[in-house]
Amino acid sequence: MAAPVRRRTRARELALQFLYTLELRGLEALGEVGEFVDHHTKRSPDSKGKPEVREYAIRLVHGVEERRDELNTWIERIAANWRLERMAHIDRNVLRLAVYELLYVPEVPFKVVINEAIDIAKRFSTSQSGSFVNGILDRARVLIESQRADGAEHPVPPDPSAGPAGSAASSSVDLLRQPPAPTPRPRARRARPDAAPARAASPLPDPGALGDSDAPSAGEDFPLPDQY
């Protein structure tokens, strides 16, 4: 049972990498997805798993691109005050992949989809991306399950006029919206005449930034594992 799960994890990673490439190069590169997956799986020791990885990765890429507008609507309406342009490139593509699976891949349990997305976001994006992705996807899960329980054949994005009920309120997403608290300035100590001069402290990066500094540049590969 472990092998198929690992293969689909690999497929999700490759799909994420190719979707990121599409944002850089444009949709004219979509036809290269098969060649891309073949290139990144040719050295895999799991030769029997290559067809499954290839099929699922291509399915995800084409599915996300065909329904990109719908997936973007789901994400933006749940993550109120967070437009896609403000999200890190990797974060928004992880969300598109996961929302597509929640809506259109019923054979995969919701819990598996969300956990996989969180792990991939933590691995390839910023330290806060796991919480950000978790907050949005958990709300998407609740809305999809509720609509399906009411008999909806195809769930629709939440109505923005519904207020907090349609957004990821009271979740980790709200924590990311809050500006970081100001850091108190330490009080200067009076140096003793015989004290050695203090070394300047190195500046620390801003842990609240959700930028793309961790995203690979054009043509750079993600550090993908060698095995499934």
N, C-alpha and C positions, 0 to 999 in steps of 0.2 A: 504493500500500500504506500510505502514511503517513496518509492521511485517515481510514480506518476506525479505526486505532489511536488517533488524536487524538480521534475521536468517542467511543470507549469510555472514554478517560480522562475526558472531560467527563461522561459518564454516571456513572462511578464517583464523581466529585466531587459531582454532584447527589444521587446515592443516599446518600452520606455525610452531606450536609447534611440530607436529609430524615430519615434515621435518627436524627440528633441531635435534630431537631425532635420526633420521636416520643417520645424519652426525656423531653422537657419537657412535651409535651401529652398523651401517652397514645395508645393504639391507635385511639381514636375519630377521629384525624386521618389514618388510613391511606388512607381513600377520597379524600383530596385530593392524592395523589401525582401523578396525571396533570396536574391543574391547576397544581401546583407546578412540574413540569418544563416545561410549556408557557410559564409566566410567565418562567422563567429562560432560555429559548432563543428567545424571540420576536424579540430584536434580533440574533440571530446572522446573520452574512453567509453562513453555510453552510446555505442553506435546504434543499438536498438531503439534508443530514445530519441534519436535525431528527427525522425518523421513527426513524432508527437510535438516536440518543441517547435519545429518549423510550422506545422499546421496551426498550433494555438497562437504563436506569435503573430503570424500573418492574419489570422482571424481577428485578433485584438486590434492590430494597426488599422486594418480596413474598417472594422466596426466603429472605432473611435472617429476616424476621418469621415465616414458616411453620416454619423450622427453628432458631429462636433458641435453644431449650434444648440442642439437639444441638451447635450451634456454641459455645455457652458452655461446654459440657462439654469440648470439644476444647481450647479456650483455657486453661481453668483447670487441666486435667490436665497440659498441657505447661508452662505457666508456674507451676510449683510455688511455693507460698508467695505467689502473687500472685492474690488474688481479684479478680473483675471490679470490685467496688465500690471497690477501691484504685487501679484504673487510671483514667487520664484518660478523659473521655467520648469524645473523638475517637479515642484509641488503641484502645479496645475496639470501637468501631464500624468502624474500619479493619480490625481483625483479623476481625471477623465477616464483613465483605464478602469479604475475601481467602480465608478458610477456606471460605466458601460456594463461591467460584469454584474453588478447588482440588478440592472434592468434587463439584460439580454442574455445572460448565461445562467439559467436557472439551475443547472446541474451542480453549480459550485455553491456551497453554503455561504450565507452572508458573513458568518464569523470568519471563514477562511479568507474571503475577499478583503475584509477590513484589516485583519491581522497581517496579511501579505502586503497590503498597501502601506501600513504603518512601518513594517520592517524595511521595505524598500526606500521609503522616504527618509527614515533614520540613516540608512546606509549611504544614500547618494546625495542627500540634501543637507540642510542645516540641523543643528541640534534640537530646534523647536519644531521641525517639520512633522515629526511623529504625532505630537499633540494637535497640531493644526489639522492634519489629515484626519486624525481620529474624530475630532469634533464634528467636522463636516460630514464624514461618511456615516457616523452613527446617527446623525439626524436624517440623512438620506434613507438609511435603513428603516427607521421608524416610519417615515412618510410612505415609503414604498409598501411596507408590510400593512400599514393601515388602509391604504387604498385597495390593495389586493384583498384584504379581509372584507372590504365593502363591496367586492365584486368587480372592481375595475380591471378590465382586460389589460390595459396599458397605463401604468401610473404616469401622472403628469407633474411637472415641477410645481412647487408650492406657490400660492398666490401671494405676491408681495404686499397686497393690501390687507392680508390677514394679520399682520403685526408679528409679534415675537413668536407666535405659534408656528410660523412658517420658517423661522430662522433657527440658527444653532444657538439660541439663548441658553444661558446657564451652563455652557459647555466650555471646553478649553479654548474654543475659538475666541470667546469674549476676553479671555486672559491675554491673548495675543493682540487684541485691539487696544488694550490699555497701554498708555505710554509708560516707559520705565520710570521708576521713582528716582529722583535726583540723588546722586551719591554724596553723602556728607563730606565736606572738606576736612581732612585731619588738621588738628591744631599743631602749629609749628612748635617744636621744642627748642629751647635755648641751648645752643651747643656749648659744651665746656671747652675751655681754651686748649686742653690737651686731647680733645676728641678727634678721631680721624675723620676726614671728610666723608659724608655719606654718598653712596653711589646712587645715581639717578634711577628711578624705577622705570621699567619698560612699560610702554602703554599697552593696555589690554584691549582686545577687540570687543565691540559692542555685541553682547550675546543676544540682544533683542532684534538684531537686523534680520530681515527675511529676504535678503538680496540674492544675487546669483553668483556670489564669489566662489561658492563651492561647485558650481556647474562647470563641466568641461568645455573647453573652447572648441571651435569648429574643427572637426576632424579628429578630435581626441576621444579615445574609447573610455567607457566606464571600466573600473577595475573589477570585471566579472570573474566569478570563480571558475576554476578549471573543470570542476565536476558538477554533475547535477545533484 
